[in-house]
């Protein structure tokens, strides 16, 4: 008894009616107890209550609530048709008299039942059998898929395009009923109930309106179910009328009649013809007259006559002395053509999410790629990429717009295609592929989109947990050659092709996610426009052909609408996911960078782009570089020179862990010397004891405060002369350059040039590229600078403010020792060579000062696209930009020639190329790249 006072049986019966759809709960009528509320909820969640009776494989869905009745399909043959035209009688006909005989057996017999499966009343007690939920038939487990495709799948007729239920059996019945033989008036009349009449010799014809049941002669074989009458002629009988559509019944020693025999009539010798409307069986004497013209009769053959073809709709046999048959019933010779094999509708096997995402025009050919002709998932795939069929040529029907907008297909199935064993990331047990992954991804490419399909669904054999086929734990188990085949970067719903992600990587001016999105939007729009033109051209061609044949009135469908490219924020999200997936690689490139000469410098430019919570939290970006221009580390600080202890100690530990000797010199822009003798820079890089020098560029910029103005015409000349007072060129390098220039000019002009012509032909860039410089001594620099403070312009106006310059010079002359080149330190590195005038010259790269960091500061601002950026994207862009910067500087440090330089930035790819080429070829193909230590083990297969 519930709280409402109703017994439990009341709610039990009411919920059963609710499950059958015969009762609906109104306001205040729903069960209030927890038990019956739970029962009602289980009924609502039952798939049978939602009219989901069959799953995607054709199997019946079982009831999960226990309140639904699953209908069982009977496999028994249908009962024979009942005779409704009157009481059945049996007639024996004497010559010229009609008498009634006792009841006899009917001549209409049951046809032989077609081959069927074992009876369901006696289930087969074998463990390798399974019971079909649609027809309750016991079949072998290995034949269950064939059983579904033969008896329960939906097939399409190749002749008329009609969809038939019941697999191959249903298609066969459809072809026999619709396409086997054209329906005629005789065939339609033969489908009506008819009976067999036996007449005695000389008996008169039966009344027209008497539907009777006629018995067969003793020893005669049973006719097929569709043969209502049988006619036999004695020797010497005349031929049947021309218009009689007759089918011959055979003698006892003859073979069986075809199924399509409509009538069977036997006549006694001398009997007259039956009335026109009486569909009876008559026996006829040799001298009897011909049968009525409209009688749909079937004539039996005399003994010894050959069998009739099965497919012959009208066939008449004669006695040896019989006359020829009428022209309208030509005999059919030869076996019947076999019926076409049923072809299941493979689109119905696609998962529901596939049918929602894939275009209608792509579903058919993609289903044939994934499934075989029997509807089974293919065991292997010959390739990853599959391309759609080309649009068909114009036919009678208008063109289909979907065939012009089809997309490619990429199938990812490493276990099925390559046989690579995968292990469960949880329990390390070998995984098995269990069907197809039920979700499909749409990937945005350069000019169009394509589908990404998982051709297998990895499942652990122990923990039974499925795993996404493109999960990161799965892809990490593949070797490098197969890992790089996967083409896209995934997000929550869509995916972006790797080629498009590459467009987001270059850190140049103006390159941003908005630029990439707009460029792809334009490319996609152009591709869509070209396909629209192709479709409209096909429609125009079809319209012209229809006009010539006067077949007008065709309605042409509009082309498929344009699918826009996602917003720029989505491209930025994809780029972020890509960088986070390669975080260890970018870190490894930067943290594996060392140098003989280190440089420290700070900038404020990058801090102006910080937005969000980190806006105005940092004032300086401090960078540490080496002699090749590479960056070792970068850090944001609140003040110049503050908060650098952790970064500097991290660099010291990096050198110690890699057993790399400490750098020989450190260039700074401040704190180069100290009165106490303890340098602040060496305190940060403790316990290093290397030399500390002041950057000469910053030293020279301090003299600008003693000038009257920076906009004076002689400002550039002043700095050039200031540099000449500090540096001097190496005489031997200058001599080599002058000799090479002299030969070049002589080869070009034909005569030996003068020394003035050679000096004028040498540019400052050539001097910096092929010649070394060194600093002058302290006394020499001081003397040369003292001679410059009295310089004036051509009008006699002093260019230097003597009072200001005196204060500047008083401070700066103390740092003359700080700008001197340390003895025994090689500041130049050979990075290549060139040939000029037949003489080879070295290409040198200078490591003095922090000018390379000033160049990095300008590029560092372009690492962040746009004007503002949050904290996460700032770190992301800085990390990727620094990694690419170091790879470029390492590539410039090796002389490879112009033709051999690449722009590879994928650390894993370059590591695999070098490791495999070293193992196979004996040398590294990319000598300019050194793999980080944390990737050497992972890159080795």
Secondary structure as UniProt FT lines:
FT   TURN            3..4
FT   HELIX           8..19
FT   TURN            20..21
FT   TURN            27..29
FT   HELIX           34..45
FT   TURN            47..51
FT   TURN            56..57
FT   STRAND          90..94
FT   TURN            95..96
FT   STRAND          97..101
FT   TURN            120..121
FT   TURN            127..128
FT   STRAND          129..131
FT   TURN            133..135
FT   STRAND          138..140
FT   TURN            142..143
FT   HELIX           144..151
FT   STRAND          154..156
FT   TURN            158..160
FT   STRAND          163..165
FT   HELIX           167..178
FT   HELIX           185..190
FT   TURN            201..202
FT   TURN            208..209
FT   TURN            218..219
FT   TURN            225..226
FT   STRAND          231..233
FT   TURN            235..236
FT   TURN            242..243
FT   TURN            252..253
FT   TURN            259..260
FT   TURN            269..270
FT   TURN            276..277
FT   STRAND          283..284
FT   TURN            286..287
FT   TURN            293..294
FT   STRAND          299..300
FT   TURN            303..304
FT   TURN            310..311
FT   TURN            320..321
FT   TURN            327..328
FT   HELIX           346..349
FT   HELIX           352..357
FT   HELIX           360..370
FT   TURN            373..374
FT   STRAND          385..386
FT   HELIX           401..404
FT   STRAND          408..412
FT   HELIX           414..418
FT   TURN            425..427
FT   STRAND          430..433
FT   STRAND          440..444
FT   STRAND          449..454
FT   STRAND          458..460
FT   TURN            461..463
FT   TURN            469..470
FT   HELIX           472..475
FT   TURN            476..477
FT   HELIX           480..483
FT   TURN            484..485
FT   STRAND          488..490
FT   STRAND          494..497
FT   HELIX           498..505
FT   TURN            509..510
FT   HELIX           513..548
FT   TURN            549..550
FT   HELIX           568..581
FT   HELIX           583..591
FT   STRAND          597..603
FT   HELIX           606..609
FT   HELIX           612..614
FT   TURN            615..616
FT   STRAND          620..626
FT   TURN            627..628
FT   STRAND          631..637
FT   TURN            640..641
FT   HELIX           645..657
FT   TURN            658..659
FT   STRAND          665..668
FT   HELIX           680..684
FT   TURN            685..687
FT   STRAND          691..694
FT   HELIX           696..701
FT   HELIX           702..706
FT   TURN            710..711
FT   TURN            713..714
FT   HELIX           715..726
FT   STRAND          727..729
FT   HELIX           731..749
FT   HELIX           755..761
FT   HELIX           764..770
FT   STRAND          773..775
FT   HELIX           778..786
FT   TURN            787..790
FT   TURN            794..795
FT   HELIX           802..812
FT   HELIX           813..815
FT   HELIX           817..819
FT   TURN            823..824
FT   STRAND          828..836
FT   TURN            837..838
FT   STRAND          839..846
FT   HELIX           851..863
FT   HELIX           871..892
FT   TURN            899..900
FT   HELIX           907..920
FT   TURN            927..928
FT   HELIX           933..939
//
